[in-house]
């Protein structure tokens, strides 16, 4: 198995990052598993609720995981990450909230606009990451394409998959920090209530997407490790 790389937003070190690492049971910054919290009212153990997203740690996807294209290397990817961050400004939004997305829970931006930026700035940033780093992406395998197509993609998502290797980019991008795997409908309210009580004091107001994080997966375990968290410093 070969390593994969990804460009994510990861929370800056602090209380929210600590809570999310505990909840998910994995901290990409330290490369260590974390003990889960004991929260009342949950319908299943936290380890079960978070099994699917655990290996990624707390993150918002900007450039989905990819294998390196032939002729590229991780050193060049490192350099490109620093260069992109140096020319890109942070995005400021109203805050974060816990949202149901289909059958899972995630943190999503709160509010449509702020004085500093709006959601279109976030979409523009994500689109730039997808485009600028695409030369580093190897084409998906037939098996990967088949797996993506099981989700009944729209024609536009199918076009994104063919062009960018992932369906939920560009117009179909929605920023989120995944908190759970798929949940049964009747368990969603209890998990959301417990998470809101536990996370609410640590959700930032405003929410600043202030850095670009490059992560690399362990080829044996599949868990992602943080290589760099680079501050977005363009426009300062």
N, C-alpha and C positions, 0 to 999 in steps of 0.2 A: 504494500500500500504506500502511495506517495502522499506527501503533505499537501494540504490545500491552504490557500491564503484568502484573506477577506479584508475588506475595508469597512469598518464599523464605526459608529459612535459608541464609546463606552463612557460611563459616568466618571467624572473626576473623583479622585480619592476623597473620601469623606463619609458621612453617615449614610447617605443613600446608597453609595457603592457597597458599603459594608452590609447593609440590610439585604440588598439584592443578591450579594454573594452568599449570604447565609440562606436565603430563601431557595436559591437555585442549587446550592450545594457545591458550587465550583467558582473559583476566583481565577480568571485568566491572568491577572496581573502578577499573582504569586505562583500560579501553577499548582495550586493546592485545593483539595476538597475541603468543604466547610460543613460543620454540623448544622442541621436544619433547626429552625426555631420550633418550639412547642406552642402552637397557636390553638386556642379553644375554638370549638365549633366547626372544625374541618371534617368533611365527609370521608377523607382518606388521608394516609400519611403524606407529609410534604414530599418525601422522596418519590412517591408514586405520582403525585400531581405534577411534579417538575421533571420527570424522567426525560422527556423528549428534548426540551430546550437546554438541559443541564450542560451538555458538552460545549456549548457556545459561550456560556456565562451571560451576564447582563449586557445587552447590546441592542443597538438599532442598526439594522442592515443598510448600508449605502451601496457597496459593491458586493454581491453575494459570493460565497466561497467558490474558488476556482483553482484548477491546477495551472501551473505555469506553462505558457506556450513555449514550444521549441525556440531556442535562440535567446531566451530571456533568462534572468537569474534573480535570486532574491536580493542581491546587492543593488541591482538596478531598480527593483521595486522599492527598496528602502529609500533610495535617492529620489524617486518619483513622489513618494509619500511626503517627504520633507518639502520638495519643491511645490507641490500642490497646496500644502498647508500655508506656505509662505505667501501665496498669491490669493488666498481665499479668506474672506471675512467670516466671522462667527455669525450665526443666525439666532436671533432672540425671539422667543415666543412667550405666551402668557403663563404657561406652566405645564404640568403633566397631570393626567387623570387616569384612573383605571377604567378600561373600556372592554366590553365584550366584542371580540372579532370572530364571528362565526361561533365555533365551539371552544375557543380559548380566551384567556384574559391577557391583556397587555397594557402597558403605559403608552398613552398617545398624547399629542399636544393638546392643551386646553385653550379654547378660544380661537376665533377665526383670525384676528389681527392684533397687533400691538403697535405702539408708536414707532418701534424700531424696525419691525419686519412683519411679514405675514407668511402664510403657509406656502405661497408661491416661491418665496426665497428658499425654503427648505426643499421643495421639489426641484428647484433649479440646482441647488447644491448637489442633491442626490444624482440628478441627471449628469452633471459635470463629472462626478466621480465615476459613474458607469462608463461614460465616453472616454475620459482621459486615461483610465487604467485598462481599457479593453485590449490594447496591444499585448498585455501580459497574460491574457486569458486563453488557455487552450480550449478548443471546441469541446462541447459536451459529448460524452460517449452516447451511442445508441441506447444503452440502458438508462442513462440519465434522462435522455429525451423522453423515453417511454414512461418513466416514472413521473415526470412533470405533466405529461399529457393525460394521466389518469385523473387529473383534477378538472377535466372538462373545460379547457381553456376557451376563451372567446377568440374570435379571429384576430383581434389586436394583440392579445396575449400570445397567441401562437406566432405572430410576426415578431414580437419581442423575443420570444424563445429562440427563434431562428437567427435573429440578428445579434442579440446580446447574451444568449445562453441562459436566460431566466425570464419568466413571464411577467413578474410583478415589478417592472421598472417603468421609467418615463411616465406616461399618463396613468399607469396602473400602480404607481408607487404610493405606498401609505406608510409613513414613518411610525414604527412601534417598537417597544422594548418588550419582548415576549416574557410572560410570567408563568404560564402553564402550558402543558400539552393539551390535547383535546379533552374536554370534560363532558359528562352527561348533562343534558339540559337541566335536570332537576338538582344538580349539585352546584351549578354556576353561582346562584345567589349566595350560598353559604361561603364559598371560597372568596368571592368578591367582597363580602362584608368583612371577613376576617382580615383580608389583605388591606382593605381601606383603613381599618382601625390601626393596623400595624405600620403601614407605610405613610399614611397621610402627614404625620408631623415632619417627614423628611422629604416630601416632594417639593422641588424648587419652584419659587415664584419670584421672578420669571424663570423660565427654562432657557438656558443658553447652550446651544450646540456649539461648543467652543473648541473642539479638537477632532482630529481624524486619527483613528486607531488602526494600525496594521496588526493583524493576528495571523498566526500560523498553527495548523493542526498538528498534533502528535500523530505520526503515521501508524502507531500501534494502537492507541486508545481512541483516536478521533477527537479528543478534547482540544479546544483551542487555547493557545497561549498568546499573551500580548507581547508583541515585539516592540512597538513604539506607540505612544499616545502623543501626537504632535499638535501643539496649539495652532489654531487657525489665526493667522496674524496679518492677513491681507487687509488693506484699507485702514490700517491704524496709523 
